[in-house]
């Protein structure tokens, strides 16, 4: 049921983003959560630095220039081709969609710098 809601929310995010942003392309999408609390959050960051975060109640924001620079540098340095993939049915962690890559990591394995900014955005969202 939660997975179905997450997919529906993702579709709404995509449809809304197409209307809101026009030609501004998605830079990275991170779907994060699960575990004991069963909490899921999605962060979508566009090339311009605009951010959409949330799962059911959505919030729009902007990255700071420092966050934007750090994220760009981390993405440039990341080696998505060699990220170890978890085995078995993983229902927690982080799914990162970037360019042609879609990877799942449970502990930031090799992509901790890439996850730093999206996780900061989630933290700000949860404490608003």
Backbone atoms as SQL, in Angstrom:
CREATE TABLE atoms (id INTEGER PRIMARY KEY, chain TEXT, resi INTEGER, resn TEXT, atom TEXT, x REAL, y REAL, z REAL);
INSERT INTO atoms VALUES
  (1, 'A', 1, 'UNK', 'N', 0.815, -1.191, 0.000),
  (2, 'A', 1, 'UNK', 'CA', 0.000, 0.000, 0.000),
  (3, 'A', 1, 'UNK', 'C', 0.866, 1.265, 0.000),
  (4, 'A', 2, 'UNK', 'N', 1.900, 1.263, 0.858),
  (5, 'A', 2, 'UNK', 'CA', 2.781, 2.436, 0.900),
  (6, 'A', 2, 'UNK', 'C', 3.519, 2.605, -0.410),
  (7, 'A', 3, 'UNK', 'N', 3.904, 1.485, -0.988),
  (8, 'A', 3, 'UNK', 'CA', 4.616, 1.544, -2.260),
  (9, 'A', 3, 'UNK', 'C', 3.711, 2.131, -3.342),
  (10, 'A', 4, 'UNK', 'N', 2.452, 1.751, -3.334),
  (11, 'A', 4, 'UNK', 'CA', 1.497, 2.275, -4.306),
  (12, 'A', 4, 'UNK', 'C', 1.318, 3.784, -4.123),
  (13, 'A', 5, 'UNK', 'N', 1.227, 4.222, -2.845),
  (14, 'A', 5, 'UNK', 'CA', 1.129, 5.650, -2.564),
  (15, 'A', 5, 'UNK', 'C', 2.375, 6.389, -3.022),
  (16, 'A', 6, 'UNK', 'N', 3.531, 5.765, -2.810),
  (17, 'A', 6, 'UNK', 'CA', 4.793, 6.395, -3.226),
  (18, 'A', 6, 'UNK', 'C', 4.842, 6.540, -4.742),
  (19, 'A', 7, 'UNK', 'N', 4.400, 5.517, -5.458),
  (20, 'A', 7, 'UNK', 'CA', 4.383, 5.596, -6.920),
  (21, 'A', 7, 'UNK', 'C', 3.410, 6.666, -7.397),
  (22, 'A', 8, 'UNK', 'N', 2.257, 6.747, -6.764),
  (23, 'A', 8, 'UNK', 'CA', 1.276, 7.773, -7.127),
  (24, 'A', 8, 'UNK', 'C', 1.836, 9.163, -6.842),
  (25, 'A', 9, 'UNK', 'N', 2.467, 9.319, -5.684),
  (26, 'A', 9, 'UNK', 'CA', 3.064, 10.619, -5.345),
  (27, 'A', 9, 'UNK', 'C', 4.164, 10.973, -6.348),
  (28, 'A', 10, 'UNK', 'N', 4.941, 9.985, -6.768),
  (29, 'A', 10, 'UNK', 'CA', 5.980, 10.221, -7.766),
  (30, 'A', 10, 'UNK', 'C', 5.391, 10.688, -9.085),
  (31, 'A', 11, 'UNK', 'N', 4.291, 10.074, -9.492),
  (32, 'A', 11, 'UNK', 'CA', 3.636, 10.482, -10.737),
  (33, 'A', 11, 'UNK', 'C', 3.107, 11.913, -10.625),
  (34, 'A', 12, 'UNK', 'N', 2.537, 12.251, -9.470),
  (35, 'A', 12, 'UNK', 'CA', 2.046, 13.607, -9.250),
  (36, 'A', 12, 'UNK', 'C', 3.208, 14.595, -9.274),
  (37, 'A', 13, 'UNK', 'N', 4.338, 14.214, -8.652),
  (38, 'A', 13, 'UNK', 'CA', 5.525, 15.069, -8.668),
  (39, 'A', 13, 'UNK', 'C', 5.980, 15.349, -10.094),
  (40, 'A', 14, 'UNK', 'N', 6.026, 14.308, -10.899),
  (41, 'A', 14, 'UNK', 'CA', 6.483, 14.481, -12.275),
  (42, 'A', 14, 'UNK', 'C', 5.526, 15.353, -13.085),
  (43, 'A', 15, 'UNK', 'N', 4.242, 15.099, -12.941),
  (44, 'A', 15, 'UNK', 'CA', 3.261, 15.889, -13.696),
  (45, 'A', 15, 'UNK', 'C', 3.293, 17.356, -13.259),
  (46, 'A', 16, 'UNK', 'N', 3.336, 17.575, -11.968),
  (47, 'A', 16, 'UNK', 'CA', 3.390, 18.942, -11.457),
  (48, 'A', 16, 'UNK', 'C', 4.665, 19.649, -11.853),
  (49, 'A', 17, 'UNK', 'N', 5.762, 18.914, -11.851),
  (50, 'A', 17, 'UNK', 'CA', 7.041, 19.535, -12.210),
  (51, 'A', 17, 'UNK', 'C', 7.075, 19.934, -13.676),
  (52, 'A', 18, 'UNK', 'N', 6.457, 19.146, -14.524),
  (53, 'A', 18, 'UNK', 'CA', 6.439, 19.491, -15.947),
  (54, 'A', 18, 'UNK', 'C', 5.689, 20.795, -16.183),
  (55, 'A', 19, 'UNK', 'N', 4.611, 20.988, -15.446),
  (56, 'A', 19, 'UNK', 'CA', 3.844, 22.224, -15.582),
  (57, 'A', 19, 'UNK', 'C', 4.557, 23.410, -14.930),
  (58, 'A', 20, 'UNK', 'N', 5.178, 23.180, -13.775),
  (59, 'A', 20, 'UNK', 'CA', 5.793, 24.259, -13.013),
  (60, 'A', 20, 'UNK', 'C', 7.102, 24.738, -13.618),
  (61, 'A', 21, 'UNK', 'N', 7.944, 23.807, -14.060),
  (62, 'A', 21, 'UNK', 'CA', 9.295, 24.162, -14.450),
  (63, 'A', 21, 'UNK', 'C', 9.526, 24.297, -15.949),
  (64, 'A', 22, 'UNK', 'N', 8.664, 23.772, -16.756),
  (65, 'A', 22, 'UNK', 'CA', 8.870, 23.855, -18.200),
  (66, 'A', 22, 'UNK', 'C', 10.105, 23.083, -18.627),
  (67, 'A', 23, 'UNK', 'N', 11.167, 23.786, -19.030),
  (68, 'A', 23, 'UNK', 'CA', 12.350, 23.108, -19.567),
  (69, 'A', 23, 'UNK', 'C', 13.440, 22.852, -18.527),
  (70, 'A', 24, 'UNK', 'N', 13.274, 23.302, -17.297),
  (71, 'A', 24, 'UNK', 'CA', 14.255, 23.038, -16.241),
  (72, 'A', 24, 'UNK', 'C', 14.271, 21.534, -15.977),
  (73, 'A', 25, 'UNK', 'N', 15.418, 20.896, -16.169),
  (74, 'A', 25, 'UNK', 'CA', 15.491, 19.441, -16.061),
  (75, 'A', 25, 'UNK', 'C', 15.832, 18.983, -14.652),
  (76, 'A', 26, 'UNK', 'N', 15.352, 17.788, -14.319),
  (77, 'A', 26, 'UNK', 'CA', 15.654, 17.194, -13.020),
  (78, 'A', 26, 'UNK', 'C', 17.122, 16.818, -12.982),
  (79, 'A', 27, 'UNK', 'N', 17.811, 17.250, -11.941),
  (80, 'A', 27, 'UNK', 'CA', 19.209, 16.917, -11.748),
  (81, 'A', 27, 'UNK', 'C', 19.334, 15.580, -11.035),
  (82, 'A', 28, 'UNK', 'N', 18.641, 15.439, -9.912),
  (83, 'A', 28, 'UNK', 'CA', 18.712, 14.210, -9.117),
  (84, 'A', 28, 'UNK', 'C', 17.393, 14.011, -8.385),
  (85, 'A', 29, 'UNK', 'N', 17.054, 12.744, -8.182),
  (86, 'A', 29, 'UNK', 'CA', 15.857, 12.376, -7.421),
  (87, 'A', 29, 'UNK', 'C', 16.303, 11.343, -6.396),
  (88, 'A', 30, 'UNK', 'N', 15.964, 11.559, -5.138),
  (89, 'A', 30, 'UNK', 'CA', 16.318, 10.627, -4.071),
  (90, 'A', 30, 'UNK', 'C', 15.053, 10.231, -3.331),
  (91, 'A', 31, 'UNK', 'N', 14.801, 8.928, -3.281),
  (92, 'A', 31, 'UNK', 'CA', 13.676, 8.378, -2.527),
  (93, 'A', 31, 'UNK', 'C', 14.300, 7.686, -1.325),
  (94, 'A', 32, 'UNK', 'N', 13.966, 8.163, -0.127),
  (95, 'A', 32, 'UNK', 'CA', 14.681, 7.737, 1.064),
  (96, 'A', 32, 'UNK', 'C', 13.730, 7.285, 2.145),
  (97, 'A', 33, 'UNK', 'N', 14.097, 6.235, 2.888),
  (98, 'A', 33, 'UNK', 'CA', 13.313, 5.871, 4.056),
  (99, 'A', 33, 'UNK', 'C', 13.141, 4.395, 4.257),
  (100, 'A', 34, 'UNK', 'N', 12.077, 4.076, 4.975),
  (101, 'A', 34, 'UNK', 'CA', 11.787, 2.700, 5.320),
  (102, 'A', 34, 'UNK', 'C', 12.230, 2.395, 6.728),
  (103, 'A', 35, 'UNK', 'N', 12.676, 1.180, 6.939),
  (104, 'A', 35, 'UNK', 'CA', 13.168, 0.782, 8.248),
  (105, 'A', 35, 'UNK', 'C', 12.054, 0.639, 9.263),
  (106, 'A', 36, 'UNK', 'N', 12.407, 0.758, 10.527),
  (107, 'A', 36, 'UNK', 'CA', 11.457, 0.538, 11.614),
  (108, 'A', 36, 'UNK', 'C', 10.339, 1.580, 11.596),
  (109, 'A', 37, 'UNK', 'N', 10.688, 2.836, 11.375),
  (110, 'A', 37, 'UNK', 'CA', 9.677, 3.900, 11.377),
  (111, 'A', 37, 'UNK', 'C', 8.772, 3.831, 10.156),
  (112, 'A', 38, 'UNK', 'N', 9.254, 3.240, 9.070),
  (113, 'A', 38, 'UNK', 'CA', 8.449, 3.125, 7.862),
  (114, 'A', 38, 'UNK', 'C', 8.172, 4.459, 7.198),
  (115, 'A', 39, 'UNK', 'N', 9.041, 5.429, 7.416),
  (116, 'A', 39, 'UNK', 'CA', 8.837, 6.770, 6.857),
  (117, 'A', 39, 'UNK', 'C', 9.578, 6.900, 5.533),
  (118, 'A', 40, 'UNK', 'N', 8.903, 7.429, 4.546),
  (119, 'A', 40, 'UNK', 'CA', 9.485, 7.622, 3.218),
  (120, 'A', 40, 'UNK', 'C', 9.413, 9.086, 2.827),
  (121, 'A', 41, 'UNK', 'N', 10.479, 9.585, 2.218),
  (122, 'A', 41, 'UNK', 'CA', 10.501, 10.947, 1.698),
  (123, 'A', 41, 'UNK', 'C', 11.138, 10.928, 0.321),
  (124, 'A', 42, 'UNK', 'N', 10.672, 11.806, -0.535),
  (125, 'A', 42, 'UNK', 'CA', 11.240, 11.964, -1.860),
  (126, 'A', 42, 'UNK', 'C', 11.741, 13.385, -2.006),
  (127, 'A', 43, 'UNK', 'N', 12.937, 13.527, -2.562),
  (128, 'A', 43, 'UNK', 'CA', 13.513, 14.836, -2.847),
  (129, 'A', 43, 'UNK', 'C', 13.809, 14.871, -4.336),
  (130, 'A', 44, 'UNK', 'N', 13.301, 15.897, -5.002),
  (131, 'A', 44, 'UNK', 'CA', 13.599, 16.100, -6.416),
  (132, 'A', 44, 'UNK', 'C', 14.304, 17.451, -6.519),
  (133, 'A', 45, 'UNK', 'N', 15.490, 17.442, -7.115),
  (134, 'A', 45, 'UNK', 'CA', 16.275, 18.669, -7.256),
  (135, 'A', 45, 'UNK', 'C', 16.489, 18.934, -8.738),
  (136, 'A', 46, 'UNK', 'N', 16.127, 20.141, -9.168),
  (137, 'A', 46, 'UNK', 'CA', 16.274, 20.522, -10.566),
  (138, 'A', 46, 'UNK', 'C', 17.610, 21.217, -10.810),
  (139, 'A', 47, 'UNK', 'N', 17.975, 21.318, -12.079),
  (140, 'A', 47, 'UNK', 'CA', 19.227, 21.970, -12.487),
  (141, 'A', 47, 'UNK', 'C', 19.351, 23.379, -11.908),
  (142, 'A', 48, 'UNK', 'N', 18.248, 24.086, -11.810),
  (143, 'A', 48, 'UNK', 'CA', 18.262, 25.465, -11.326),
  (144, 'A', 48, 'UNK', 'C', 18.457, 25.570, -9.815),
  (145, 'A', 49, 'UNK', 'N', 18.340, 24.428, -9.092),
  (146, 'A', 49, 'UNK', 'CA', 18.447, 24.441, -7.642),
  (147, 'A', 49, 'UNK', 'C', 17.106, 24.426, -6.933),
  (148, 'A', 50, 'UNK', 'N', 16.019, 24.422, -7.697),
  (149, 'A', 50, 'UNK', 'CA', 14.687, 24.340, -7.092),
  (150, 'A', 50, 'UNK', 'C', 14.494, 22.923, -6.553),
  (151, 'A', 51, 'UNK', 'N', 13.816, 22.821, -5.422),
  (152, 'A', 51, 'UNK', 'CA', 13.666, 21.551, -4.715),
  (153, 'A', 51, 'UNK', 'C', 12.202, 21.295, -4.401),
  (154, 'A', 52, 'UNK', 'N', 11.784, 20.052, -4.597),
  (155, 'A', 52, 'UNK', 'CA', 10.476, 19.582, -4.158),
  (156, 'A', 52, 'UNK', 'C', 10.735, 18.429, -3.202),
  (157, 'A', 53, 'UNK', 'N', 10.194, 18.529, -1.996),
  (158, 'A', 53, 'UNK', 'CA', 10.444, 17.501, -0.987),
  (159, 'A', 53, 'UNK', 'C', 9.142, 17.102, -0.325),
  (160, 'A', 54, 'UNK', 'N', 9.056, 15.835, 0.040),
  (161, 'A', 54, 'UNK', 'CA', 7.884, 15.348, 0.756),
  (162, 'A', 54, 'UNK', 'C', 7.403, 14.036, 0.201),
  (163, 'A', 55, 'UNK', 'N', 6.387, 13.517, 0.816),
  (164, 'A', 55, 'UNK', 'CA', 5.790, 12.275, 0.341),
  (165, 'A', 55, 'UNK', 'C', 4.295, 12.480, 0.135),
  (166, 'A', 56, 'UNK', 'N', 3.626, 12.989, 1.156),
  (167, 'A', 56, 'UNK', 'CA', 2.201, 13.256, 1.007),
  (168, 'A', 56, 'UNK', 'C', 1.922, 14.754, 1.023),
  (169, 'A', 57, 'UNK', 'N', 2.517, 15.462, 1.959),
  (170, 'A', 57, 'UNK', 'CA', 2.399, 16.923, 1.945),
  (171, 'A', 57, 'UNK', 'C', 3.708, 17.469, 1.377),
  (172, 'A', 58, 'UNK', 'N', 3.632, 18.106, 0.250),
  (173, 'A', 58, 'UNK', 'CA', 4.810, 18.516, -0.506),
  (174, 'A', 58, 'UNK', 'C', 5.199, 19.949, -0.171),
  (175, 'A', 59, 'UNK', 'N', 6.496, 20.215, -0.257),
  (176, 'A', 59, 'UNK', 'CA', 7.004, 21.561, 0.009),
  (177, 'A', 59, 'UNK', 'C', 8.017, 21.926, -1.070),
  (178, 'A', 60, 'UNK', 'N', 7.953, 23.158, -1.544),
  (179, 'A', 60, 'UNK', 'CA', 8.898, 23.687, -2.528),
  (180, 'A', 60, 'UNK', 'C', 9.943, 24.508, -1.802),
  (181, 'A', 61, 'UNK', 'N', 11.157, 24.468, -2.324),
  (182, 'A', 61, 'UNK', 'CA', 12.242, 25.213, -1.714),
  (183, 'A', 61, 'UNK', 'C', 13.331, 25.449, -2.755),
  (184, 'A', 62, 'UNK', 'N', 14.417, 26.072, -2.330),
  (185, 'A', 62, 'UNK', 'CA', 15.594, 26.278, -3.173),
  (186, 'A', 62, 'UNK', 'C', 16.827, 25.830, -2.418),
  (187, 'A', 63, 'UNK', 'N', 17.796, 25.254, -3.119),
  (188, 'A', 63, 'UNK', 'CA', 19.088, 24.975, -2.509),
  (189, 'A', 63, 'UNK', 'C', 19.821, 26.286, -2.297),
  (190, 'A', 64, 'UNK', 'N', 20.636, 26.333, -1.266),
  (191, 'A', 64, 'UNK', 'CA', 21.520, 27.485, -1.111),
  (192, 'A', 64, 'UNK', 'C', 22.623, 27.349, -2.163),
  (193, 'A', 65, 'UNK', 'N', 23.302, 28.426, -2.521),
  (194, 'A', 65, 'UNK', 'CA', 24.402, 28.312, -3.484),
  (195, 'A', 65, 'UNK', 'C', 25.471, 27.315, -3.032),
  (196, 'A', 66, 'UNK', 'N', 25.746, 27.270, -1.727),
  (197, 'A', 66, 'UNK', 'CA', 26.727, 26.321, -1.205),
  (198, 'A', 66, 'UNK', 'C', 26.270, 24.879, -1.367),
  (199, 'A', 67, 'UNK', 'N', 24.999, 24.608, -1.070),
  (200, 'A', 67, 'UNK', 'CA', 24.456, 23.259, -1.255),
  (201, 'A', 67, 'UNK', 'C', 24.506, 22.853, -2.725),
  (202, 'A', 68, 'UNK', 'N', 24.162, 23.791, -3.597),
  (203, 'A', 68, 'UNK', 'CA', 24.157, 23.511, -5.029),
  (204, 'A', 68, 'UNK', 'C', 25.564, 23.152, -5.511),
  (205, 'A', 69, 'UNK', 'N', 26.567, 23.916, -5.087),
  (206, 'A', 69, 'UNK', 'CA', 27.958, 23.640, -5.459),
  (207, 'A', 69, 'UNK', 'C', 28.417, 22.290, -4.930),
  (208, 'A', 70, 'UNK', 'N', 28.097, 22.003, -3.648),
  (209, 'A', 70, 'UNK', 'CA', 28.503, 20.721, -3.055),
  (210, 'A', 70, 'UNK', 'C', 27.868, 19.542, -3.770),
  (211, 'A', 71, 'UNK', 'N', 26.580, 19.674, -4.109),
  (212, 'A', 71, 'UNK', 'CA', 25.892, 18.589, -4.804),
  (213, 'A', 71, 'UNK', 'C', 26.493, 18.373, -6.185),
  (214, 'A', 72, 'UNK', 'N', 26.719, 19.443, -6.927),
  (215, 'A', 72, 'UNK', 'CA', 27.329, 19.329, -8.261),
  (216, 'A', 72, 'UNK', 'C', 28.700, 18.663, -8.190),
  (217, 'A', 73, 'UNK', 'N', 29.526, 19.087, -7.229),
  (218, 'A', 73, 'UNK', 'CA', 30.864, 18.507, -7.080),
  (219, 'A', 73, 'UNK', 'C', 30.780, 17.021, -6.728),
  (220, 'A', 74, 'UNK', 'N', 29.855, 16.661, -5.835),
  (221, 'A', 74, 'UNK', 'CA', 29.688, 15.260, -5.439),
  (222, 'A', 74, 'UNK', 'C', 29.214, 14.415, -6.620),
  (223, 'A', 75, 'UNK', 'N', 28.285, 14.942, -7.419),
  (224, 'A', 75, 'UNK', 'CA', 27.796, 14.199, -8.578),
  (225, 'A', 75, 'UNK', 'C', 28.888, 14.016, -9.616),
  (226, 'A', 76, 'UNK', 'N', 29.719, 15.057, -9.812),
  (227, 'A', 76, 'UNK', 'CA', 30.828, 14.947, -10.765),
  (228, 'A', 76, 'UNK', 'C', 31.845, 13.900, -10.322),
  (229, 'A', 77, 'UNK', 'N', 32.058, 13.770, -9.007),
  (230, 'A', 77, 'UNK', 'CA', 33.066, 12.848, -8.490),
  (231, 'A', 77, 'UNK', 'C', 32.533, 11.424, -8.280),
  (232, 'A', 78, 'UNK', 'N', 31.213, 11.250, -8.277),
  (233, 'A', 78, 'UNK', 'CA', 30.615, 9.941, -7.969),
  (234, 'A', 78, 'UNK', 'C', 30.854, 8.933, -9.077),
  (235, 'A', 79, 'UNK', 'N', 31.036, 7.679, -8.659),
  (236, 'A', 79, 'UNK', 'CA', 31.231, 6.568, -9.598),
  (237, 'A', 79, 'UNK', 'C', 30.016, 5.643, -9.509),
  (238, 'A', 80, 'UNK', 'N', 28.933, 6.027, -10.168),
  (239, 'A', 80, 'UNK', 'CA', 27.688, 5.264, -10.093),
  (240, 'A', 80, 'UNK', 'C', 27.825, 3.864, -10.673),
  (241, 'A', 81, 'UNK', 'N', 28.725, 3.682, -11.608),
  (242, 'A', 81, 'UNK', 'CA', 28.879, 2.383, -12.259),
  (243, 'A', 81, 'UNK', 'C', 29.395, 1.306, -11.310),
  (244, 'A', 82, 'UNK', 'N', 30.071, 1.699, -10.249),
  (245, 'A', 82, 'UNK', 'CA', 30.677, 0.719, -9.354),
  (246, 'A', 82, 'UNK', 'C', 30.117, 0.754, -7.939),
  (247, 'A', 83, 'UNK', 'N', 28.896, 1.220, -7.783),
  (248, 'A', 83, 'UNK', 'CA', 28.257, 1.231, -6.465),
  (249, 'A', 83, 'UNK', 'C', 27.757, -0.174, -6.161),
  (250, 'A', 84, 'UNK', 'N', 28.173, -0.752, -5.011),
  (251, 'A', 84, 'UNK', 'CA', 27.686, -2.096, -4.668),
  (252, 'A', 84, 'UNK', 'C', 26.182, -2.070, -4.396),
  (253, 'A', 85, 'UNK', 'N', 25.475, -2.992, -5.005),
  (254, 'A', 85, 'UNK', 'CA', 24.025, -3.059, -4.838),
  (255, 'A', 85, 'UNK', 'C', 23.674, -4.048, -3.734),
  (256, 'A', 86, 'UNK', 'N', 22.713, -3.686, -2.867),
  (257, 'A', 86, 'UNK', 'CA', 22.312, -4.608, -1.793),
  (258, 'A', 86, 'UNK', 'C', 21.635, -5.843, -2.378),
  (259, 'A', 87, 'UNK', 'N', 21.798, -6.941, -1.692),
  (260, 'A', 87, 'UNK', 'CA', 21.178, -8.200, -2.146),
  (261, 'A', 87, 'UNK', 'C', 19.846, -8.404, -1.430),
  (262, 'A', 88, 'UNK', 'N', 18.941, -9.092, -2.093),
  (263, 'A', 88, 'UNK', 'CA', 17.657, -9.409, -1.478),
  (264, 'A', 88, 'UNK', 'C', 16.673, -8.260, -1.556),
  (265, 'A', 89, 'UNK', 'N', 15.558, -8.438, -0.900),
  (266, 'A', 89, 'UNK', 'CA', 14.498, -7.428, -0.904),
  (267, 'A', 89, 'UNK', 'C', 14.794, -6.316, 0.089),
  (268, 'A', 90, 'UNK', 'N', 15.259, -5.218, -0.401),
  (269, 'A', 90, 'UNK', 'CA', 15.581, -4.088, 0.464),
  (270, 'A', 90, 'UNK', 'C', 14.372, -3.166, 0.531),
  (271, 'A', 91, 'UNK', 'N', 13.885, -2.913, 1.744),
  (272, 'A', 91, 'UNK', 'CA', 12.747, -2.005, 1.890),
  (273, 'A', 91, 'UNK', 'C', 13.119, -0.777, 2.710),
  (274, 'A', 92, 'UNK', 'N', 14.405, -0.474, 2.777),
  (275, 'A', 92, 'UNK', 'CA', 14.870, 0.734, 3.443),
  (276, 'A', 92, 'UNK', 'C', 16.132, 1.202, 2.721),
  (277, 'A', 93, 'UNK', 'N', 16.486, 2.423, 2.954),
  (278, 'A', 93, 'UNK', 'CA', 17.686, 2.962, 2.328),
  (279, 'A', 93, 'UNK', 'C', 17.357, 4.133, 1.434),
  (280, 'A', 94, 'UNK', 'N', 18.163, 4.288, 0.391),
  (281, 'A', 94, 'UNK', 'CA', 18.039, 5.437, -0.500),
  (282, 'A', 94, 'UNK', 'C', 18.123, 4.975, -1.953),
  (283, 'A', 95, 'UNK', 'N', 17.135, 5.336, -2.745),
  (284, 'A', 95, 'UNK', 'CA', 17.222, 5.110, -4.185),
  (285, 'A', 95, 'UNK', 'C', 17.588, 6.436, -4.817),
  (286, 'A', 96, 'UNK', 'N', 18.674, 6.440, -5.567),
  (287, 'A', 96, 'UNK', 'CA', 19.166, 7.657, -6.199),
  (288, 'A', 96, 'UNK', 'C', 19.002, 7.509, -7.702),
  (289, 'A', 97, 'UNK', 'N', 18.292, 8.449, -8.305),
  (290, 'A', 97, 'UNK', 'CA', 18.140, 8.503, -9.761),
  (291, 'A', 97, 'UNK', 'C', 18.897, 9.725, -10.247),
  (292, 'A', 98, 'UNK', 'N', 19.930, 9.473, -11.049),
  (293, 'A', 98, 'UNK', 'CA', 20.746, 10.558, -11.581),
  (294, 'A', 98, 'UNK', 'C', 21.157, 10.193, -12.992),
  (295, 'A', 99, 'UNK', 'N', 20.895, 11.088, -13.941),
  (296, 'A', 99, 'UNK', 'CA', 21.254, 10.868, -15.329),
  (297, 'A', 99, 'UNK', 'C', 20.677, 9.529, -15.773),
  (298, 'A', 100, 'UNK', 'N', 21.494, 8.602, -16.194),
  (299, 'A', 100, 'UNK', 'CA', 20.985, 7.287, -16.631),
  (300, 'A', 100, 'UNK', 'C', 21.080, 6.236, -15.540),
  (301, 'A', 101, 'UNK', 'N', 21.490, 6.641, -14.350),
  (302, 'A', 101, 'UNK', 'CA', 21.711, 5.711, -13.250),
  (303, 'A', 101, 'UNK', 'C', 20.543, 5.716, -12.277),
  (304, 'A', 102, 'UNK', 'N', 20.234, 4.538, -11.773),
  (305, 'A', 102, 'UNK', 'CA', 19.289, 4.381, -10.682),
  (306, 'A', 102, 'UNK', 'C', 19.890, 3.329, -9.762),
  (307, 'A', 103, 'UNK', 'N', 20.337, 3.748, -8.588),
  (308, 'A', 103, 'UNK', 'CA', 21.004, 2.836, -7.659),
  (309, 'A', 103, 'UNK', 'C', 20.324, 2.893, -6.304),
  (310, 'A', 104, 'UNK', 'N', 20.442, 1.806, -5.572),
  (311, 'A', 104, 'UNK', 'CA', 19.911, 1.716, -4.219),
  (312, 'A', 104, 'UNK', 'C', 21.083, 1.505, -3.282),
  (313, 'A', 105, 'UNK', 'N', 21.174, 2.343, -2.264),
  (314, 'A', 105, 'UNK', 'CA', 22.213, 2.173, -1.253),
  (315, 'A', 105, 'UNK', 'C', 21.558, 2.191, 0.120),
  (316, 'A', 106, 'UNK', 'N', 22.087, 1.367, 1.019),
  (317, 'A', 106, 'UNK', 'CA', 21.528, 1.292, 2.361),
  (318, 'A', 106, 'UNK', 'C', 22.369, 2.045, 3.376),
  (319, 'A', 107, 'UNK', 'N', 23.617, 2.303, 3.048),
  (320, 'A', 107, 'UNK', 'CA', 24.496, 2.958, 4.015),
  (321, 'A', 107, 'UNK', 'C', 25.319, 4.077, 3.387),
  (322, 'A', 108, 'UNK', 'N', 24.925, 4.533, 2.219),
  (323, 'A', 108, 'UNK', 'CA', 25.664, 5.587, 1.533),
  (324, 'A', 108, 'UNK', 'C', 26.888, 5.072, 0.808),
  (325, 'A', 109, 'UNK', 'N', 27.053, 3.754, 0.729),
  (326, 'A', 109, 'UNK', 'CA', 28.233, 3.100, 0.161),
  (327, 'A', 109, 'UNK', 'C', 28.789, 3.822, -1.063),
  (328, 'A', 110, 'UNK', 'N', 29.797, 4.628, -0.846),
  (329, 'A', 110, 'UNK', 'CA', 30.445, 5.322, -1.941),
  (330, 'A', 110, 'UNK', 'C', 29.722, 6.556, -2.430),
  (331, 'A', 111, 'UNK', 'N', 28.504, 6.794, -1.956),
  (332, 'A', 111, 'UNK', 'CA', 27.731, 7.944, -2.425),
  (333, 'A', 111, 'UNK', 'C', 27.304, 8.846, -1.272),
  (334, 'A', 112, 'UNK', 'N', 28.029, 8.791, -0.175),
  (335, 'A', 112, 'UNK', 'CA', 27.692, 9.612, 0.988),
  (336, 'A', 112, 'UNK', 'C', 27.691, 11.094, 0.674),
  (337, 'A', 113, 'UNK', 'N', 28.649, 11.537, -0.156),
  (338, 'A', 113, 'UNK', 'CA', 28.701, 12.960, -0.521),
  (339, 'A', 113, 'UNK', 'C', 27.506, 13.352, -1.381),
  (340, 'A', 114, 'UNK', 'N', 27.068, 12.443, -2.245),
  (341, 'A', 114, 'UNK', 'CA', 25.903, 12.712, -3.099),
  (342, 'A', 114, 'UNK', 'C', 24.641, 12.813, -2.241),
  (343, 'A', 115, 'UNK', 'N', 24.545, 11.961, -1.221),
  (344, 'A', 115, 'UNK', 'CA', 23.361, 11.947, -0.365),
  (345, 'A', 115, 'UNK', 'C', 23.325, 13.091, 0.638),
  (346, 'A', 116, 'UNK', 'N', 24.464, 13.714, 0.908),
  (347, 'A', 116, 'UNK', 'CA', 24.537, 14.726, 1.971),
  (348, 'A', 116, 'UNK', 'C', 23.522, 15.856, 1.781),
  (349, 'A', 117, 'UNK', 'N', 23.482, 16.454, 0.605),
  (350, 'A', 117, 'UNK', 'CA', 22.573, 17.591, 0.384),
  (351, 'A', 117, 'UNK', 'C', 21.108, 17.148, 0.395),
  (352, 'A', 118, 'UNK', 'N', 20.719, 16.093, -0.334),
  (353, 'A', 118, 'UNK', 'CA', 19.307, 15.672, -0.246),
  (354, 'A', 118, 'UNK', 'C', 18.872, 15.322, 1.179),
  (355, 'A', 119, 'UNK', 'N', 19.766, 14.716, 1.974),
  (356, 'A', 119, 'UNK', 'CA', 19.396, 14.383, 3.345),
  (357, 'A', 119, 'UNK', 'C', 19.291, 15.633, 4.212),
  (358, 'A', 120, 'UNK', 'N', 20.092, 16.660, 3.924),
  (359, 'A', 120, 'UNK', 'CA', 19.938, 17.949, 4.611),
  (360, 'A', 120, 'UNK', 'C', 18.562, 18.539, 4.314),
  (361, 'A', 121, 'UNK', 'N', 18.164, 18.468, 3.055),
  (362, 'A', 121, 'UNK', 'CA', 16.861, 19.011, 2.647),
  (363, 'A', 121, 'UNK', 'C', 15.733, 18.262, 3.349),
  (364, 'A', 122, 'UNK', 'N', 15.852, 16.936, 3.446),
  (365, 'A', 122, 'UNK', 'CA', 14.837, 16.146, 4.162),
  (366, 'A', 122, 'UNK', 'C', 14.795, 16.552, 5.625),
  (367, 'A', 123, 'UNK', 'N', 15.958, 16.742, 6.231),
  (368, 'A', 123, 'UNK', 'CA', 16.014, 17.158, 7.635),
  (369, 'A', 123, 'UNK', 'C', 15.333, 18.492, 7.859),
  (370, 'A', 124, 'UNK', 'N', 15.577, 19.448, 6.972),
  (371, 'A', 124, 'UNK', 'CA', 14.927, 20.761, 7.076),
  (372, 'A', 124, 'UNK', 'C', 13.412, 20.626, 6.916),
  (373, 'A', 125, 'UNK', 'N', 12.988, 19.775, 5.990),
  (374, 'A', 125, 'UNK', 'CA', 11.566, 19.552, 5.720),
  (375, 'A', 125, 'UNK', 'C', 10.871, 18.963, 6.939),
  (376, 'A', 126, 'UNK', 'N', 11.518, 17.990, 7.583),
  (377, 'A', 126, 'UNK', 'CA', 10.907, 17.320, 8.736),
  (378, 'A', 126, 'UNK', 'C', 10.818, 18.231, 9.953),
  (379, 'A', 127, 'UNK', 'N', 11.691, 19.231, 10.041),
  (380, 'A', 127, 'UNK', 'CA', 11.705, 20.108, 11.215),
  (381, 'A', 127, 'UNK', 'C', 11.079, 21.470, 10.959),
  (382, 'A', 128, 'UNK', 'N', 10.277, 21.585, 9.924),
  (383, 'A', 128, 'UNK', 'CA', 9.636, 22.879, 9.644),
  (384, 'A', 128, 'UNK', 'C', 8.375, 23.039, 10.437);
